[in-house]
Amino acid sequence: MELKKIERISKALGDVNRLRILKAVQASESRLECTTIVSLLDLSQPSISHHIKKLVDADLLQPQKEGRFYYYSINKEVMENYFKALQSS
């Protein structure tokens, strides 16, 4: 994994609200819809959208559009590669 990608992921993980979003998605054992995340975390919808965008840009979350709703799941492959890259450094 390139250092730039490691840096982007590390920055995305450097925010407590983004960690809370990842934890909520992981706890769902599959995927969550954006409005569900809003209700779980007691943050405004624009704030959740901002944090989700950062996580998607870092490839930590994968969006799936169904109708007019977006569902998000954790990109396990990227997470595993990130942890492996950190261990090998």
C-alpha positions, 0 to 999 in steps of 0.5 A: 500500500502506498504511503499516500493511501496510508496517510489518507486512511490515517487522517480519515480515522483521526476523527472520533465521529468517523470512528463512531460511524465505522463502529456503527456500521461494523456493529450492523454486521452488514451495512447501514443507511445514512438516516440510520447512522444519523439516528444512532449517532445524534449528529446532524445529517450534514455532519454525518454526510461530511464524515461519510464522504471522508470515509468513502474517499479513503475507501474505508466505506463502500456505498451502495445505492438502492433507489434513492437511498445509500447504504454503506458497508466497511471495505474489509479488504482496504482495512486489512491491507491498511493494518498489514501496511502498518505492521510491516512499517 
